[in-house]
Amino acid sequence: MVEKRETEIKRSSKAEDILLQINSKTKLGDLRKIAKDIKKDHELAMELWSTGEFLPRLLAILIMDKKLLSQDVLNQLDQDMQTHTIEERNNLMDWLMANQLMKDKKNIALMESWRNSPSALQRRAFWYYQGRLRWTGQTPPDNTADLLAAIEANLAQEEPEVQWAMNFTAGWIGIYDEKYRARCMKIGEKTGLYKDEMVSKGCTPNYLPEFISIEVNKRSNN
């Protein structure tokens, strides 16, 4: 007879109390409120992360100590994210990027080193960060020509989650940098990426010629 192994993870009462507050109806705003009360608690974050569940992991990201996010730790978080659906996986990495990695110079430097990472999620974070710099109107680093050359060379064969972020970056380069606009539109025409994608009313298509034209017109009319 095989002895039954103990699989229950012992968690602190604090972690258990917080997990009782999270259910399928919990919204991102609710998680932010809980995180605001907790502030920073890396040990608790790791307990919540260990549940393997999507919403507790989103909350965990909010209360992590960004100074403890070494490349080794980030590699482990990345590996843990692989148990989720592709949509949840992307959401977790994007949330980590926006709420932690972009707020620390050391972590920004790590992200900037991920362009050729073996991890698709880390490559996605590299490209999404470059796109967000332009989208939010920040002065981007002087690497636009280099980024466009990499997009032209690699976009078609990239993983879907990385393709989206590369496409996003090309879109915002084309919107804000007029000298590259035609080149960015041509990337979309050449790859045909997202050309036949159906989008909800009021949403901007991801197909670069349409995406860039619509966003440029919005800014021209304001």
N, C-alpha and C positions, 0 to 999 in steps of 0.2 A: 504494500500500500504506500503510495507517494504522500509524503507529508505536505499539507497545504501551506504554501508560503504566505507570509504576511505581506500584503501589498498596500495596506493603508498607510498613507503618508501622515506623519504626525505634524500638525501645523499649530502655530501659536494661536491663542484665543483671539488676538487682534486680527490675524488673517481670516480666521473663521467668521468673525463678526462682519468683516468687510464683504466676504463672499456671500453672506446672507443678504446683503443689500443689492446684489447684482443678479438680474434674471433676464429673460429674453426680451423684456420690455424696456430695459435700461438703455438710455440714449447716451451719445458721446458727451453731451452737456452734463448729464448726471455723473459720468465718470470724472469729468473735470471738477465738479463740485466736491466729490469725495477726495480727489487728489489735493484740492486746495486746503482741505482740513488736515490732511496727513502731512503735506509739504514734501520734504525729501526723506525717504527711508529705504535705502538700497536693500537691506536685509528683508524687509517686508515685500519689496518689489520682487525679489527672487522667490519668495514663498508663493506669491500670486502667480508668477510666471510658471512655477512648477506644476500648476493645475493643468497646463496644456490647453486651457480653454481661451477662446478668442477675447471675450470682453475682459476677464481678469488680466490677460496679457496686455491689453491696451492700457488698462489702469496701471499696471506694473511699469510700463514705459514712462508714464507721467511722473512717477515718484522715484525713478532711478537716480543715482548720483552720476552725473555725466562725467565726472573726473575718474570714475572707476571703469569706464567703458573702453578698455584696451582693445587692440585688434583681436587678441585671443578671446576675450569675452564676447565681442561682436560676432566672431566666427561661430561661437557656441549658440548665440541667440539666432543667428542665421540658420544654423543646422536645425534648431528646435522649430523654427518657422516652417520647415519643409513638411511637417505633419499636417499643416492646414491646407485648405483649398487654395488655388492660385489667387483668387480674389482676396481672401483673408491674409494670405502671405504678403501680397503687395501692400495691402492696407497697413499691416504691422510694420513693414519696413518704411513705408512713407511716413507713418506716425512717429516712428523712432527718429527718422531724419529731421522732421519738422520740430519735434518737441525736445530733442536731446542733441543730436549731432550738429545741427546748425548753430547751436548756442555755445559752442566751445571751440576755440581756435585749433586745439590739438585734434579734435574730432573732425573738424572741417578738413584739416590736412590729411587725415585718414581717408575721408571720402574722396578727396581729390586724387588719391593714389589708387582708386578702385576701377579706373577706366578699363584695365585689362585683367581685373580680378577673375579667378576661376568661378566665382559665385555670380550667378545671374542677378540675384537680389542686390548684391553690392554694386554691380555694373549699373543696375537700374538707379540706385541711389546716386551714383556719380552723375548720371545724365539728368536725373530729375533735379538735382541740386543746381546744375548749370542752367537748366531751364527756368527754375524758380528765381534765380538771381535776376534774370531778364524780365520775367513775368511781373515781379514785384517792383520793377523799376530801379533796382540797385545798379550801380555801375559795375558791369561785369569785368572779369579779368581779361587781359589782352590775348585771348585764346580763341576768338571766334573763327578765324580762318582755319585753324588747326582742327577745331571741333567739326566744322562743316566737312572738311576732307575726310575725317573719320566716319562721319555719318554716311557720306556718299559711298565710302568703301565697304562699310560693314552693316548698314541698316537692313538690307534685304535678307541676310542670313542670321540675324540675331534672334535670340529667344523673344517670344511675344511680349513678355513683361518689360524687356529692355527696349524693344522696338518702340513701344509706346512712349517711353521717356526720351529716347533719341528724337522721335518725331515731335514731341512736345518742345524740346529744345530748338529744333530747326524752325518750328512755328514761331516761337517768340523772337528768335534772331531775325526772321523775315519781317516780323511786325515792327520791331524797333530799329532795325538797321537797314535802311533803304537800299544801300549799295549791295546787300546780299539777298534782297527780296526775291528777285527773279530766280536766282540760284536755288533758294529754298523751295519755291513753288515747283521748280523743275524736279527736285528730289521726289516730291509727291507724285508728279506726273510719270516719272520714270519707274518708280516702284509700284505705283497703283495702290499703295497701302491705305486702307480705310476708305477707298473710293466708293465702295458699295455699302458702306456701313449706314444703317438706319439710326437716326438720332431723334431724341424726343424734341417736341416743339419748344423753341426757346433756347435749345442747346446748340453750341457751335460744333460743327463737324470736325473730326480729326484729320480729314483729307487735306493735305497742306495747301493746295491752291484755294480751297474754300475757306479754310481756317484763317489763313493770312488775310485774304480779301475782306472777310467779314470783320475781323478785329481791326484792320487798318481803317475801314469805313467808319466803324464806331468812333474811333479816335478823331477822324477827320470831321465828323459831324458834331463833336462836342465843343 
